[in-house]
């Protein structure tokens, strides 16, 4: 996990509505919340890092789903057919 948020994500965090920032804080990792509680990081910094983490995870998920869809299109019979976000 990164120790400091990038400037781009700090800016995104600043622009978030309060409710969305609170939702991100509620999903923040334990380690991030400890940093906030210990006052080693501000709430804005924790939100920015959590936003970055979630963006990275979403990107990875999209890549995996694209690979899965491609395998399904090619008729990979070894893998069970699953749901698709496009269905």
BADOLO-424187 format. One record per residue: x negated, z, y negated of N, C-alpha, C, CB in turn; residue number from 1. Coordinates in steps of 0.001 Angstrom, whole numbers, plus 500000, padded with zeros to 6 digits. Atoms other than C-alpha are relative to their C-alpha. Glycine has a CB too. Example, Ala and Ser with C-alpha at 12.3 -4.5 7.8 and 13.67 -1.06 7.14 Angstrom:
// BADOLO-424187
nc1 = 499110; nc3 = 500000; nc2 = 501190; cac1 = 487700; cac3 = 507800; cac2 = 504500; cc1 = 499100; cc3 = 500000; cc2 = 498800; cbc1 = 500992; cbc3 = 501246; cbc2 = 499973; pos = 1
nc1 = 500820; nc3 = 499940; nc2 = 501190; cac1 = 486330; cac3 = 507140; cac2 = 501060; cc1 = 500770; cc3 = 500730; cc2 = 498910; cbc1 = 499586; cbc3 = 498585; cbc2 = 499538; pos = 2
***
This chain:
// BADOLO-424187
nc1 = 499156; nc3 = 500000; nc2 = 501175; cac1 = 500000; cac3 = 500000; cac2 = 500000; cc1 = 499109; cc3 = 500000; cc2 = 498760; cbc1 = 500961; cbc3 = 501220; cbc2 = 500003; pos = 1
nc1 = 500755; nc3 = 500072; nc2 = 501251; cac1 = 498788; cac3 = 499175; cac2 = 496533; cc1 = 500079; cc3 = 501323; cc2 = 499245; cbc1 = 500524; cbc3 = 498854; cbc2 = 499120; pos = 2
nc1 = 500030; nc3 = 498761; nc2 = 500778; cac1 = 497762; cac3 = 502025; cac2 = 494289; cc1 = 500587; cc3 = 499815; cc2 = 498608; cbc1 = 498577; cbc3 = 500514; cbc2 = 499889; pos = 3
nc1 = 499440; nc3 = 500262; nc2 = 501320; cac1 = 498833; cac3 = 500364; cac2 = 491057; cc1 = 500802; cc3 = 498696; cc2 = 500049; cbc1 = 498875; cbc3 = 499924; cbc2 = 498922; pos = 4
nc1 = 499188; nc3 = 501219; nc2 = 500014; cac1 = 501534; cac3 = 497788; cac2 = 490357; cc1 = 499356; cc3 = 498916; cc2 = 499132; cbc1 = 501417; cbc3 = 500310; cbc2 = 499490; pos = 5
nc1 = 500495; nc3 = 501101; nc2 = 500818; cac1 = 500696; cac3 = 494370; cac2 = 489004; cc1 = 500794; cc3 = 499959; cc2 = 498694; cbc1 = 500109; cbc3 = 498643; cbc2 = 500763; pos = 6
nc1 = 499346; nc3 = 500089; nc2 = 501305; cac1 = 501567; cac3 = 493634; cac2 = 485390; cc1 = 501314; cc3 = 499220; cc2 = 500100; cbc1 = 499063; cbc3 = 499334; cbc2 = 498975; pos = 7
nc1 = 498791; nc3 = 500808; nc2 = 499839; cac1 = 504121; cac3 = 491022; cac2 = 486502; cc1 = 501150; cc3 = 500846; cc2 = 500550; cbc1 = 499726; cbc3 = 498803; cbc2 = 500933; pos = 8
nc1 = 498949; nc3 = 499162; nc2 = 499429; cac1 = 506027; cac3 = 493559; cac2 = 488597; cc1 = 500385; cc3 = 501149; cc2 = 499071; cbc1 = 499553; cbc3 = 500552; cbc2 = 501342; pos = 9
nc1 = 499642; nc3 = 499001; nc2 = 501006; cac1 = 505840; cac3 = 496191; cac2 = 485878; cc1 = 501003; cc3 = 499411; cc2 = 499019; cbc1 = 498743; cbc3 = 500502; cbc2 = 499252; pos = 10
nc1 = 499088; nc3 = 500661; nc2 = 500933; cac1 = 507529; cac3 = 493697; cac2 = 483583; cc1 = 501375; cc3 = 499805; cc2 = 500647; cbc1 = 499419; cbc3 = 498640; cbc2 = 499545; pos = 11
nc1 = 498717; nc3 = 500145; nc2 = 499295; cac1 = 510204; cac3 = 492940; cac2 = 486208; cc1 = 500723; cc3 = 501341; cc2 = 500069; cbc1 = 499781; cbc3 = 499438; cbc2 = 501428; pos = 12
nc1 = 499406; nc3 = 498665; nc2 = 499893; cac1 = 510779; cac3 = 496674; cac2 = 486665; cc1 = 500581; cc3 = 500443; cc2 = 498659; cbc1 = 498953; cbc3 = 501018; cbc2 = 500486; pos = 13
nc1 = 499500; nc3 = 499634; nc2 = 501334; cac1 = 511176; cac3 = 497166; cac2 = 482901; cc1 = 501337; cc3 = 499331; cc2 = 499700; cbc1 = 498977; cbc3 = 499617; cbc2 = 498925; pos = 14
nc1 = 498801; nc3 = 500780; nc2 = 500305; cac1 = 513896; cac3 = 494507; cac2 = 482798; cc1 = 501191; cc3 = 500346; cc2 = 500897; cbc1 = 499692; cbc3 = 498533; cbc2 = 500125; pos = 15
nc1 = 498911; nc3 = 499667; nc2 = 499092; cac1 = 515942; cac3 = 495973; cac2 = 485662; cc1 = 501005; cc3 = 500941; cc2 = 499338; cbc1 = 499449; cbc3 = 500632; cbc2 = 501277; pos = 16
nc1 = 499001; nc3 = 499022; nc2 = 500454; cac1 = 519224; cac3 = 497701; cac2 = 484850; cc1 = 499708; cc3 = 501349; cc2 = 500665; cbc1 = 501460; cbc3 = 499515; cbc2 = 500332; pos = 17
nc1 = 500276; nc3 = 498645; nc2 = 499500; cac1 = 519073; cac3 = 501466; cac2 = 485380; cc1 = 500495; cc3 = 500178; cc2 = 501434; cbc1 = 500656; cbc3 = 501048; cbc2 = 499090; pos = 18
nc1 = 499426; nc3 = 499841; nc2 = 498662; cac1 = 521328; cac3 = 501303; cac2 = 488452; cc1 = 499141; cc3 = 499310; cc2 = 501061; cbc1 = 501427; cbc3 = 499438; cbc2 = 500034; pos = 19
nc1 = 500856; nc3 = 500717; nc2 = 499043; cac1 = 519128; cac3 = 498712; cac2 = 490182; cc1 = 498666; cc3 = 500721; cc2 = 500181; cbc1 = 499758; cbc3 = 498550; cbc2 = 499529; pos = 20
nc1 = 501251; nc3 = 499234; nc2 = 499905; cac1 = 515990; cac3 = 500731; cac2 = 489391; cc1 = 500210; cc3 = 501246; cc2 = 500862; cbc1 = 499493; cbc3 = 500401; cbc2 = 498585; pos = 21
nc1 = 499691; nc3 = 498830; nc2 = 499182; cac1 = 517650; cac3 = 503792; cac2 = 490915; cc1 = 500114; cc3 = 499625; cc2 = 501472; cbc1 = 501295; cbc3 = 500656; cbc2 = 499524; pos = 22
nc1 = 499890; nc3 = 500459; nc2 = 498610; cac1 = 518477; cac3 = 501820; cac2 = 494055; cc1 = 498626; cc3 = 499740; cc2 = 500604; cbc1 = 500855; cbc3 = 498727; cbc2 = 500079; pos = 23
nc1 = 501362; nc3 = 500224; nc2 = 499514; cac1 = 514867; cac3 = 500738; cac2 = 494372; cc1 = 499284; cc3 = 501325; cc2 = 500252; cbc1 = 499206; cbc3 = 499153; cbc2 = 498994; pos = 24
nc1 = 500608; nc3 = 498684; nc2 = 499806; cac1 = 513710; cac3 = 504325; cac2 = 493917; cc1 = 500536; cc3 = 500675; cc2 = 501261; cbc1 = 500256; cbc3 = 500890; cbc2 = 498779; pos = 25
nc1 = 499411; nc3 = 499366; nc2 = 498817; cac1 = 516117; cac3 = 505459; cac2 = 496629; cc1 = 499440; cc3 = 499413; cc2 = 501290; cbc1 = 501519; cbc3 = 499850; cbc2 = 499979; pos = 26
nc1 = 500578; nc3 = 500641; nc2 = 498816; cac1 = 514497; cac3 = 502996; cac2 = 499046; cc1 = 498481; cc3 = 500130; cc2 = 500057; cbc1 = 500381; cbc3 = 498536; cbc2 = 500031; pos = 27
nc1 = 501459; nc3 = 499902; nc2 = 500080; cac1 = 510942; cac3 = 503852; cac2 = 498024; cc1 = 499433; cc3 = 500774; cc2 = 501178; cbc1 = 499582; cbc3 = 500665; cbc2 = 498693; pos = 28
nc1 = 500693; nc3 = 499347; nc2 = 498896; cac1 = 508511; cac3 = 504871; cac2 = 500719; cc1 = 499656; cc3 = 501438; cc2 = 499647; cbc1 = 498731; cbc3 = 499229; cbc2 = 500368; pos = 29
nc1 = 500315; nc3 = 498581; nc2 = 500192; cac1 = 507721; cac3 = 508553; cac2 = 501175; cc1 = 498724; cc3 = 500178; cc2 = 499186; cbc1 = 499858; cbc3 = 500702; cbc2 = 501355; pos = 30
nc1 = 501281; nc3 = 499880; nc2 = 500701; cac1 = 504173; cac3 = 508045; cac2 = 499967; cc1 = 500167; cc3 = 499731; cc2 = 498497; cbc1 = 498967; cbc3 = 499022; cbc2 = 500604; pos = 31
nc1 = 499741; nc3 = 500294; nc2 = 501412; cac1 = 505406; cac3 = 506500; cac2 = 496719; cc1 = 500747; cc3 = 501139; cc2 = 499327; cbc1 = 500796; cbc3 = 498705; cbc2 = 499863; pos = 32
nc1 = 499222; nc3 = 498905; nc2 = 500589; cac1 = 507901; cac3 = 509280; cac2 = 496157; cc1 = 499127; cc3 = 501238; cc2 = 499798; cbc1 = 501209; cbc3 = 500344; cbc2 = 500894; pos = 33
nc1 = 500912; nc3 = 498871; nc2 = 500190; cac1 = 505169; cac3 = 511881; cac2 = 496671; cc1 = 499145; cc3 = 499805; cc2 = 498756; cbc1 = 499105; cbc3 = 500179; cbc2 = 501231; pos = 34
nc1 = 500786; nc3 = 500284; nc2 = 501208; cac1 = 503104; cac3 = 510170; cac2 = 493998; cc1 = 500825; cc3 = 500252; cc2 = 498744; cbc1 = 499492; cbc3 = 498547; cbc2 = 500015; pos = 35
nc1 = 499107; nc3 = 499752; nc2 = 501133; cac1 = 506095; cac3 = 510327; cac2 = 491678; cc1 = 500181; cc3 = 501503; cc2 = 499791; cbc1 = 501371; cbc3 = 499317; cbc2 = 500224; pos = 36
nc1 = 499800; nc3 = 498549; nc2 = 500087; cac1 = 506731; cac3 = 514001; cac2 = 492473; cc1 = 498749; cc3 = 500717; cc2 = 499502; cbc1 = 500406; cbc3 = 500557; cbc2 = 501362; pos = 37
nc1 = 501270; nc3 = 499395; nc2 = 500429; cac1 = 503047; cac3 = 514839; cac2 = 491971; cc1 = 499580; cc3 = 499523; cc2 = 498614; cbc1 = 498898; cbc3 = 499682; cbc2 = 501007; pos = 38
nc1 = 500245; nc3 = 500571; nc2 = 501328; cac1 = 503207; cac3 = 512967; cac2 = 488649; cc1 = 498716; cc3 = 499175; cc2 = 499941; cbc1 = 499935; cbc3 = 501108; cbc2 = 498968; pos = 39
nc1 = 501143; nc3 = 500911; nc2 = 499982; cac1 = 500431; cac3 = 510640; cac2 = 489729; cc1 = 500430; cc3 = 498599; cc2 = 499574; cbc1 = 499359; cbc3 = 499961; cbc2 = 501402; pos = 40
nc1 = 499435; nc3 = 501293; nc2 = 500404; cac1 = 502747; cac3 = 507693; cac2 = 488991; cc1 = 501296; cc3 = 500259; cc2 = 499252; cbc1 = 500244; cbc3 = 499067; cbc2 = 501237; pos = 41
nc1 = 498720; nc3 = 499924; nc2 = 500700; cac1 = 505646; cac3 = 507107; cac2 = 486668; cc1 = 501088; cc3 = 499360; cc2 = 500864; cbc1 = 499916; cbc3 = 499300; cbc2 = 498609; pos = 42
nc1 = 498888; nc3 = 500615; nc2 = 499284; cac1 = 509084; cac3 = 506117; cac2 = 487922; cc1 = 499926; cc3 = 498476; cc2 = 499873; cbc1 = 501354; cbc3 = 500526; cbc2 = 499461; pos = 43
nc1 = 500122; nc3 = 501440; nc2 = 500216; cac1 = 508497; cac3 = 502674; cac2 = 486415; cc1 = 498967; cc3 = 499392; cc2 = 500955; cbc1 = 499613; cbc3 = 499709; cbc2 = 498538; pos = 44
nc1 = 501035; nc3 = 500500; nc2 = 499098; cac1 = 505304; cac3 = 502245; cac2 = 488450; cc1 = 500477; cc3 = 499993; cc2 = 501455; cbc1 = 498733; cbc3 = 500848; cbc2 = 499870; pos = 45
nc1 = 499470; nc3 = 499937; nc2 = 498633; cac1 = 507035; cac3 = 503349; cac2 = 491663; cc1 = 501011; cc3 = 498876; cc2 = 500218; cbc1 = 500657; cbc3 = 501381; cbc2 = 500274; pos = 46
nc1 = 499018; nc3 = 501089; nc2 = 499897; cac1 = 509908; cac3 = 500916; cac2 = 491018; cc1 = 499278; cc3 = 498657; cc2 = 500111; cbc1 = 500957; cbc3 = 500001; cbc2 = 498773; pos = 47
nc1 = 500733; nc3 = 501262; nc2 = 499978; cac1 = 507426; cac3 = 498097; cac2 = 490350; cc1 = 499342; cc3 = 499764; cc2 = 501358; cbc1 = 498944; cbc3 = 499981; cbc2 = 498896; pos = 48
nc1 = 500639; nc3 = 500153; nc2 = 498692; cac1 = 505501; cac3 = 498732; cac2 = 493574; cc1 = 501044; cc3 = 499776; cc2 = 501087; cbc1 = 499146; cbc3 = 501233; cbc2 = 500331; pos = 49
nc1 = 498941; nc3 = 500189; nc2 = 499008; cac1 = 508714; cac3 = 499058; cac2 = 495608; cc1 = 500580; cc3 = 498597; cc2 = 499902; cbc1 = 501110; cbc3 = 501048; cbc2 = 499815; pos = 50
nc1 = 499508; nc3 = 501358; nc2 = 500204; cac1 = 509964; cac3 = 495800; cac2 = 494115; cc1 = 499036; cc3 = 498980; cc2 = 500613; cbc1 = 500194; cbc3 = 499719; cbc2 = 498497; pos = 51
nc1 = 501014; nc3 = 500889; nc2 = 499438; cac1 = 506708; cac3 = 494103; cac2 = 495086; cc1 = 500012; cc3 = 500056; cc2 = 501533; cbc1 = 498604; cbc3 = 500374; cbc2 = 499463; pos = 52
nc1 = 499941; nc3 = 499839; nc2 = 498541; cac1 = 506891; cac3 = 495520; cac2 = 498633; cc1 = 501199; cc3 = 499249; cc2 = 500565; cbc1 = 500077; cbc3 = 501498; cbc2 = 500385; pos = 53
nc1 = 498785; nc3 = 500641; nc2 = 499501; cac1 = 510454; cac3 = 494311; cac2 = 499064; cc1 = 499936; cc3 = 498484; cc2 = 499854; cbc1 = 501220; cbc3 = 500540; cbc2 = 499266; pos = 54
nc1 = 500170; nc3 = 501446; nc2 = 500156; cac1 = 509625; cac3 = 490851; cac2 = 497698; cc1 = 499104; cc3 = 499435; cc2 = 501102; cbc1 = 499408; cbc3 = 499675; cbc2 = 498618; pos = 55
nc1 = 500902; nc3 = 500438; nc2 = 498930; cac1 = 506746; cac3 = 490569; cac2 = 500193; cc1 = 500712; cc3 = 500005; cc2 = 501349; cbc1 = 498755; cbc3 = 500902; cbc2 = 500058; pos = 56
nc1 = 499267; nc3 = 499908; nc2 = 498743; cac1 = 508956; cac3 = 491725; cac2 = 503066; cc1 = 501047; cc3 = 498897; cc2 = 500112; cbc1 = 500665; cbc3 = 501368; cbc2 = 500127; pos = 57
nc1 = 499004; nc3 = 501067; nc2 = 499999; cac1 = 511684; cac3 = 489253; cac2 = 502089; cc1 = 499342; cc3 = 498652; cc2 = 500273; cbc1 = 500753; cbc3 = 499963; cbc2 = 498663; pos = 58
nc1 = 500726; nc3 = 501245; nc2 = 499782; cac1 = 509164; cac3 = 486436; cac2 = 501978; cc1 = 499587; cc3 = 499853; cc2 = 501457; cbc1 = 498771; cbc3 = 499936; cbc2 = 499098; pos = 59
nc1 = 500388; nc3 = 500020; nc2 = 498583; cac1 = 507855; cac3 = 487353; cac2 = 505440; cc1 = 501213; cc3 = 499747; cc2 = 500888; cbc1 = 499323; cbc3 = 501327; cbc2 = 500396; pos = 60
nc1 = 498782; nc3 = 500185; nc2 = 499220; cac1 = 511411; cac3 = 487557; cac2 = 506792; cc1 = 500467; cc3 = 498545; cc2 = 499936; cbc1 = 501109; cbc3 = 500941; cbc2 = 499495; pos = 61
nc1 = 499576; nc3 = 501405; nc2 = 500144; cac1 = 512244; cac3 = 484124; cac2 = 505389; cc1 = 499123; cc3 = 499071; cc2 = 500818; cbc1 = 499968; cbc3 = 499576; cbc2 = 498527; pos = 62
nc1 = 500907; nc3 = 500820; nc2 = 499197; cac1 = 509156; cac3 = 482638; cac2 = 507033; cc1 = 500343; cc3 = 500107; cc2 = 501484; cbc1 = 498540; cbc3 = 500421; cbc2 = 499760; pos = 63
nc1 = 499656; nc3 = 499801; nc2 = 498593; cac1 = 510087; cac3 = 484168; cac2 = 510401; cc1 = 501328; cc3 = 499326; cc2 = 500347; cbc1 = 500071; cbc3 = 501496; cbc2 = 500323; pos = 64
nc1 = 498709; nc3 = 500645; nc2 = 499749; cac1 = 513671; cac3 = 482941; cac2 = 510096; cc1 = 499861; cc3 = 498482; cc2 = 500026; cbc1 = 501021; cbc3 = 500414; cbc2 = 498935; pos = 65
nc1 = 500225; nc3 = 501445; nc2 = 500004; cac1 = 512467; cac3 = 479432; cac2 = 509249; cc1 = 499358; cc3 = 499562; cc2 = 501319; cbc1 = 499107; cbc3 = 499591; cbc2 = 498802; pos = 66
nc1 = 500630; nc3 = 500305; nc2 = 498717; cac1 = 510247; cac3 = 479476; cac2 = 512343; cc1 = 501019; cc3 = 500073; cc2 = 501132; cbc1 = 498835; cbc3 = 500965; cbc2 = 500272; pos = 67
nc1 = 498974; nc3 = 499843; nc2 = 498981; cac1 = 513139; cac3 = 480727; cac2 = 514467; cc1 = 500975; cc3 = 498830; cc2 = 499978; cbc1 = 500748; cbc3 = 501313; cbc2 = 499801; pos = 68
nc1 = 499078; nc3 = 501145; nc2 = 500109; cac1 = 515483; cac3 = 478039; cac2 = 513157; cc1 = 499356; cc3 = 498721; cc2 = 500517; cbc1 = 500446; cbc3 = 499804; cbc2 = 498540; pos = 69
nc1 = 500700; nc3 = 501198; nc2 = 499542; cac1 = 512854; cac3 = 475387; cac2 = 513833; cc1 = 499911; cc3 = 499986; cc2 = 501523; cbc1 = 498592; cbc3 = 499925; cbc2 = 499382; pos = 70
nc1 = 500058; nc3 = 499924; nc2 = 498535; cac1 = 512393; cac3 = 476596; cac2 = 517418; cc1 = 501364; cc3 = 499705; cc2 = 500605; cbc1 = 499509; cbc3 = 501387; cbc2 = 500455; pos = 71
nc1 = 498649; nc3 = 500226; nc2 = 499490; cac1 = 516157; cac3 = 476584; cac2 = 517884; cc1 = 500370; cc3 = 498526; cc2 = 499898; cbc1 = 501019; cbc3 = 500859; cbc2 = 499233; pos = 72
nc1 = 499723; nc3 = 501431; nc2 = 500163; cac1 = 516385; cac3 = 473017; cac2 = 516560; cc1 = 499278; cc3 = 499182; cc2 = 501060; cbc1 = 499587; cbc3 = 499527; cbc2 = 498601; pos = 73
nc1 = 500795; nc3 = 500720; nc2 = 499000; cac1 = 513678; cac3 = 471903; cac2 = 518973; cc1 = 500472; cc3 = 500285; cc2 = 501417; cbc1 = 498531; cbc3 = 500369; cbc2 = 499868; pos = 74
nc1 = 499436; nc3 = 499721; nc2 = 498692; cac1 = 515667; cac3 = 473372; cac2 = 521824; cc1 = 499116; cc3 = 500868; cc2 = 500865; cbc1 = 500278; cbc3 = 498731; cbc2 = 500704; pos = 75
nc1 = 500849; nc3 = 499073; nc2 = 499256; cac1 = 513287; cac3 = 476138; cac2 = 522846; cc1 = 500892; cc3 = 500864; cc2 = 500884; cbc1 = 499139; cbc3 = 500884; cbc2 = 499035; pos = 76
nc1 = 499102; nc3 = 499316; nc2 = 499071; cac1 = 515157; cac3 = 477351; cac2 = 525927; cc1 = 499472; cc3 = 501366; cc2 = 500435; cbc1 = 500228; cbc3 = 499137; cbc2 = 501217; pos = 77
nc1 = 500580; nc3 = 498718; nc2 = 499601; cac1 = 512764; cac3 = 480270; cac2 = 526522; cc1 = 500445; cc3 = 501138; cc2 = 499102; cbc1 = 498494; cbc3 = 499912; cbc2 = 499994; pos = 78
nc1 = 499585; nc3 = 498976; nc2 = 500958; cac1 = 514067; cac3 = 482122; cac2 = 523480; cc1 = 501526; cc3 = 500038; cc2 = 499953; cbc1 = 499403; cbc3 = 499719; cbc2 = 498579; pos = 79
nc1 = 498530; nc3 = 499920; nc2 = 500065; cac1 = 517647; cac3 = 483423; cac2 = 523381; cc1 = 500517; cc3 = 499523; cc2 = 498646; cbc1 = 500475; cbc3 = 501443; cbc2 = 500262; pos = 80
nc1 = 499372; nc3 = 500473; nc2 = 501240; cac1 = 519935; cac3 = 481830; cac2 = 520820; cc1 = 500515; cc3 = 501212; cc2 = 499238; cbc1 = 501165; cbc3 = 498983; cbc2 = 500293; pos = 81
nc1 = 499612; nc3 = 498868; nc2 = 500829; cac1 = 520596; cac3 = 484188; cac2 = 517946; cc1 = 500813; cc3 = 499493; cc2 = 498827; cbc1 = 498762; cbc3 = 500791; cbc2 = 499512; pos = 82
nc1 = 499239; nc3 = 500351; nc2 = 501192; cac1 = 522603; cac3 = 484236; cac2 = 514768; cc1 = 499112; cc3 = 499266; cc2 = 499015; cbc1 = 500603; cbc3 = 501252; cbc2 = 499349; pos = 83
nc1 = 500718; nc3 = 500685; nc2 = 501060; cac1 = 521614; cac3 = 482153; cac2 = 511799; cc1 = 500665; cc3 = 500312; cc2 = 498687; cbc1 = 499949; cbc3 = 498481; cbc2 = 500242; pos = 84
nc1 = 499457; nc3 = 499728; nc2 = 501323; cac1 = 522042; cac3 = 482948; cac2 = 508137; cc1 = 500742; cc3 = 498787; cc2 = 499466; cbc1 = 498887; cbc3 = 500407; cbc2 = 499036; pos = 85
nc1 = 499350; nc3 = 501233; nc2 = 500458; cac1 = 523167; cac3 = 479332; cac2 = 507729; cc1 = 501342; cc3 = 499761; cc2 = 500660; cbc1 = 499107; cbc3 = 498821; cbc2 = 500257; pos = 86
nc1 = 498745; nc3 = 500216; nc2 = 499278; cac1 = 526084; cac3 = 479607; cac2 = 510190; cc1 = 501186; cc3 = 500463; cc2 = 499196; cbc1 = 499978; cbc3 = 500714; cbc2 = 501332; pos = 87
***
